[in-house]
Amino acid sequence: MPELLPTLREIDSQAALPLDDWLAANYTDVVNRPMAARHIRAWAWLEALESGKKPRALIEIWPRGSGKSTTIELGVVRVGVKLSRRFALYVCGAQEQADLHVSAIADHFEDIGVQRALNVYGSSKGWRRNQLRTANGFNVAGLGLDVAMRGIKMGPFRPDLIIFDDVDDISDSPKTVQKKLTSIQSKILAAGSIDCAVYFIQNLIHEDSIASQITDGRAQFLLDREASDVEIAVTGLETEIVDRGDGRKVWRIKAGAATWEGQSLETCERQISEWGLPTFLREAQQEVETADGFFFDHKAFEIVEALSDDLTGFRFGLFCDLAATVGGGDFTVIMLMGRAPNGVFWVVDVWRGQWGWNQVQVLLAEKAAYARDLVGCKLARLPQDPGAAGKAWGAQLKDFIEKAVVGVLAKVVAVTGAKAARARGWQSKVNSGNVRLVRGDWNRQYIEEHRKFREDEQHEFDDQIDPSA
């Protein structure tokens, strides 16, 4: 058995950091804020690594935006320079993520002049998007849990440092989470060297994520470990929505203290406005008990009695999600929406029903004429489903509308990707309070559909989300 390294409680974390000069000399453009306790803890663990000695696994739960990936990427470089380990395996949920981390590590090596390993012909040996070999004998490989895993070795080396970073995703189904857990336990950890050091860093994401299950002990592996407290971005957080003076709303933090200078209250305010409060609470405050995949803060909608009298600078469009089954299946949705000069979106009217194809054509022409006469709307946006049938249907409908309604241009746009991915921009507008709904009978169903919409797409209806997005 390899000798166990002392625990973090048994070493002086500050004394274990003889690297301030090294960071200052090489990475001031990256490391330009004082470290918080969590950063010092991570560096202390990495600095204490010794070849042939096995540390307890370190489990760190950090808020999004707190420099977790930058810290561990630079940490891998530091380990490679010291050669306290020979083979670092960087594991993420997806291979694309792992490749990006390996690429960042490569850039950091090149910044300090670390040479690539060369073969006998003088060519670079294993310096690719998911694999690095340095001239001093250090190796890095990236691995995504979404790819088929074979033998994990580089030359004679098994991984003696395994980093788990970004292994969870909010859209992971229970089946996907279980598959990832099985891969980590039976394929990745089992492939490590006898003195393998394991560092797991992630935010909680949701209450059944891998990070959550490791943190609360449900995952029956990495039991001999050091686990820090769950870190959050702001202690004592209290927020409010305020008008910035032009009718547009933004989030303000009215109480709280930032836990790291690099993620200040001002930065957190911007993140709340960009991500939406529910996402910030989940990603940066680790509030996952009720973060069960719901996407929109439906309470942020503002219902107004009528459309603004002054429409100067407004841009309007008619947006649609189309179906063609009478009395069943998905709903056809036709929506009139406008964007004000200050960036606030106005949903003027929504028509929703289970209509046949002929009725859909007639209604679209009717609503296009109505929107043109009401607010000068000149655009009707039509979705095009994949395949030949979708293209033919879209072309036929475009031709019908433009002939039936003078002055209205119909635009057919292909629909691709997951609904939640397409809706992220709309989510930001809704959750920051920058959407107005003109009062109407359609309001209740529209708001309810947003309330029930989940990022994992486990919801009954979403027909009003797509045209909104």
N, C-alpha and C positions, 0 to 999 in steps of 0.2 A: 504493500500500500504506500502511496506517496505521502510525504509529510504534509499535515494540514497547516495552511497559513493562519496567522492570528486573525481574529475577527476584527471588524471595524471598532468594536468597543474596546479592544485590547491595544489599539494603536492610536497615536495622536494624529488625527486627520490632517491638521495643519502642518505638523512636522513631516508628514509623508508626502508633501508637495514641493519637492525641490525643482519645480518646473516653471515657476513664474517667469524666470529669465528666458527659458526656452520658448514659452508661448509669446512673450513680449518681442523676442527677436525674430520670430517666424510668422506669427499669425495675429498681429494687432488689428488687421482689417476684419478678422472674424471674431476674435475674443477681445471685445472692446467695452465690456461692462464688468463690474466687480462680480465675483461668483457668489451665488447664494449657497446655503448649507448643502443643498442637494447636489450642486455641481462639485463642491469640495469633497463630498462623500463619494461621488463617482470617481473622481480623479484619485482619491486615496486608495480605493479598491484596485484601480488599474495600476497605479504606481507600485503597489505592494506585490504584484505578480512576480513569481520567481519560477524559473524552469524547474520542473520536477516536483513542485509543491502545489497542492490542490487547495484552492480557496473554496469557501462556501459560496454557493450561487448568490448573486445579488439581484434582488427584485426591486425595481424602482418604478413608481407610478407618478409620472410628472404630467402637468397640464400641457395641452397643446400650445405651442408658441413659446415654450420656455427653454429652447435651445437643446432639446434632448438629442436629436440626431447629430447636430454639430458637435456636441460634447463627445459622443461615442465615436464618431468618425475620426476626430482628432485623437481620441484615446487609442484607437487602433493604430494610427500613425506613430504615436508615442511608443506603444508596445513594439511595433516593428523596428523602430530606431534602436530601442534598448535590446531587442531580440529576447525579451523575457517570455515570448511565445513564438512559435514557428508558423502556425497556420490558423488564421482567423476566418471563421465561417459566419457570414452576415446573412441572417434569415429574416425574410419579410413575408407578408401574406401573399404577395404577387411577385413574380420574377422581375417585372418591369421596375417595381420599387427597389428590389435588391440591386438591380443593375445601376440605378441612380446613386445608391449609397456607395457602391464600389467605385463608380466614376468619381464621386466626390473625394473618396479616399485617395484615388490615383492623383487627382489635382493637388491634394495636400502634400503628397509625397513629392510631386514634381516641384512644388513651391519651395521646398527646402533642398532640392538637388539630389534626392535619393535616386540612384541609378536603377534602371530596369535590368533584370536578368537577361543574359544573352546566350544564345545557343552557340555551337562550335563554328557556325558560319557568320557570327556577328549580328544576327537578327534578333529582335525582341522575342523573348521566350515567355509566352503566356501573359501578355499585357492587353487584355481584352475588356469588353464592357462588363463582364461578370467574373473576371479573374485577373489577379495581379501576382507577379513574381518579381521580387526586388533582388538586386545584386548581392545583398548581404544574406540572402536565404530566407526572407520572410515571404509568406504567401497569404493571399486574401481571395476568397471566393464568395459570390453572392448566390443565394438560393431562395426561390419563391415556393411557398407551400402549394401553389397552384400548378406545379409542374411535376412530372414523373421523376422520382428520385432514384438514382442508381448509387453505385459506390461513392462515398464521399471521402476522397483522398486526393492529395496533390503530391505526386512523387511518392516518397516513402512516408509522408506525414498524414496522420489523422488530425482532425481539428483539435487543437488544444486551447482554443478560445472560441466560444460560440456566442454570438450576439443575436438576441431576438429583439427586433425593432419594427414597429408598424405591422404586426402580425394580424391584428384585428381590423375589421371593417364593419361599419354600422349596418351594411346590407347583408352581412353573413347570416344565413339561415341556421337553425339549430343543427341541421345535418352537416353544414359546412364547418361549423365550429367543432363538432365532434370529429370530423375528418382531420381537421388541422391538429387537434389535440392528439389524436392517434399517431399522426406523422411525427409530431414533435417528440412524443414519448418513445415510440418504437423504432423510428428510423433515424432521427437526427441526434438525440441525446445518446442513443446507444452506439452511434458511430464515433463519438468523441474519444480522445485519448484517455488514459487512466488518470492523468492529472488535469483533465479538461476544466477550464474555468468558464462559467456560464453567467452571462449578464443579460437580464430581461428588463427592457425599458419600454413603457407604453402608457397611454392614458386608458381609462377604464372602458370607454366607448359605450358599452351597455351592460346591463346587470348579469348577462350570461356569457359575456365575452371570455376569451382565454385569459386576459389580464384579470378580470373579476374572479374567475375560478381559481387562478393561481393565488391571488391575494387572499381570498377567504378560505382557502384550503380544500375546495371541492376537487381541484385537480390533484390527482394522487401521484405527483412527481415533483422534483425539485423541492423535496421536503427538508433537506439539510441546507438551509438558506438563511441569508440575512435579508429581511424585508423592512424597508423604511415605512414611515407613515405615508398615506396617500396625500400627495401634494396638490394644492390648488393655487390658482393664479391670484385670487383676491380673498383675503379674510374679511369677514363682516360685510360682505357685498350687499349693497342696496342700490337699486336702479330706478330710473324713471324715464319716460319719453317726453321730450320737450320740443317745441317749435323753434327752429333755428332762426326764424324771422322772415322767411319767404314762403311759409305754408308747408315747407318740408319738415318732416320730423326726424329726430335723431335720438339715440340713447345717451343718457348721462349717468355717470356713477355718482350718487349723492352721498355715499358712505362706503368705507372700506379701505384696506391697506394692501398694496401690492406686495407679493412675497419675493419679487426679484426686480431689480432696477431695470433690467432689460425688457421686462414686460410690465411697464408702468401703468398707472391708472389711465393715462391718456391713450396708451396703446390698447388697453383692454376696452376702452370706450369705442375705439375704431373697430376693433374685432367684433364687438357686440352689434354695432350697426351693420357691419359687412356680413357676419355669419348669421345674425338673428339671435335673440336672447336664448331660446331653447337650445340652439347648437352650442353657444358659448357655455351655458350651464353644464351641458353634457361634456364638451370637449376640454374645457379649461377649469371648470369647478368640480368635475367628477360627480355630478348629480345624475346618477344613472338609474336609481331605483324606479323613477317614473319616466325615464327616457327610453320608452319601449318602441322606438322607431317612428313616432309621430313627427311630422315634418313641418307643419305650419302652426304658428300661434294664431289661432282663429279669432282670439279676442282683440287682435291688433287691427282688424278691419274697422274702418270708420264709415258709418252709414250717414249720408247727407240727404237732405230733403229734395234737392234738385241739382241739376248740372249747373256749373258756374255760368253766370251771365256773360262774363268776358272770356271768349274762347280764343283770343289772340295768341298765336303761337302753339295752340294745341294741334296734335296730329292724331287722327282717328283711323281705326281700321275695323273691319268685320272679320272675326276669327272663328274658325269652325273645327269641330271634331265630328266626323260623319259616320253614320251607321245606316243600315237600310232594311231593318227587320221591323215589321209592323207589330206593335204590342208586346215585344219581347227582346231579349238580348241587350246590347249596348244602346246608349242613348245618342241621338244626334244633338249637338249643342251648337248654337249660333250666338255669337257674343259681339256686342259693340263696346269697344274699349278705346280710350284716348289717353295720350301722354301729355301732361302739362309742361310748360317751359321749365318749371322748377324740378322736374323729374318725378312728380307724383302721378300715379296712374288712376284713372277714373273708369270704373266699369259701369257703363250707362244702362245696359239692358242685356238680359240673357233669355234665350228661348231654348227649351229643352224638351225632347219628346222621342218616342219610339215610332218613327214614321217610315213609310216605304220610299223607294227611290224616287218615284214621280213626285210625291209630296215634298220630299227634300229639295228637289230642284225648284219647285214653285215657291217654297218658303224662302229659299236662299235669294231668289230674285226679288221677292217681296221685301225682305229685310234689307237687302242691298239698296233698294230704292228708298226705303224709309230712312236708312242711315245717311244716305246722300242728301236727302231733303232736310233732315233734322240738324245735322252738324257738318255737312259738306264732306262726308266720308267718301273717298275715291278708291279705296283699296279693300278687296275681299281676299283673305288668305285661306287657301284650301289645302288640306293635308293630302299627301300622296303616299299610300301604303306601298310597301315593296311589291315587286312582281309586275308582270305585264298587265294584269287586270286593273291594278291600282293606277298605273300610268294612263291606261285608256279611259278609266272613269274620271280621273282628274282633268284630262284634256277635254273630255266631253262636257264636263261641268263648267270649266273655264269658258269654253266657247258659248255655252248656253247663257251664262250670266252676262258676259260682255255684249251679247246681242240683245238681251232683254232689258238691260239697264244702261242707258247711255251715260258715259262719264265715269263709270266704275271699271277699274282694272282688276281682273282676277289673277292672283298669283298662286301657282301650285308649288308647294314646298315638300320635299321628301321627309318622311318621319323616320328617324333612326335613333338607336340607343335606348337605354332604360328611361322610363318616365321620370323617375326621381332625378336622374342626371340632367334631363332636359328642363326640370323645374327649379334648379338651384337658383338661377337669377330671380325667378318669380318669388321663391321663398324669401330671398333677401328683402325684396320690396314689401312683401306682406308683413314679415316679422318685424320690420323696422317702422311699421305704421304708415307707410307711404302708398297705401291703396285706399281709395274712396269708392264706396258702393252707393249709387243713387237708389234711394228707397224704392222697393218694388216687391211684388209677390215672390219673386225668384230669390230674394236675399237669403231666406232661411235655408233652402236646399243648397245654395251655393256655399254658404259658410259651413254647413254641416259636412259637405263633401271635403272641404279643406281640413276640417277638424279630424276627420277619420283617415285622411291620407297618410300612409306610412312609407318610409323610405325603402323598406323591404318589399313593397308592393303587395302586401297581404291586406287588400282592401277590396270591397265589393264594387264600388263605382269610382271612376276617376275621369269621367268624360268632360267635366268642366275644368279640370286641372290643365290638360294639354293645350286647349286654345288660350287659356290665361297665360301659360308659360311661353 
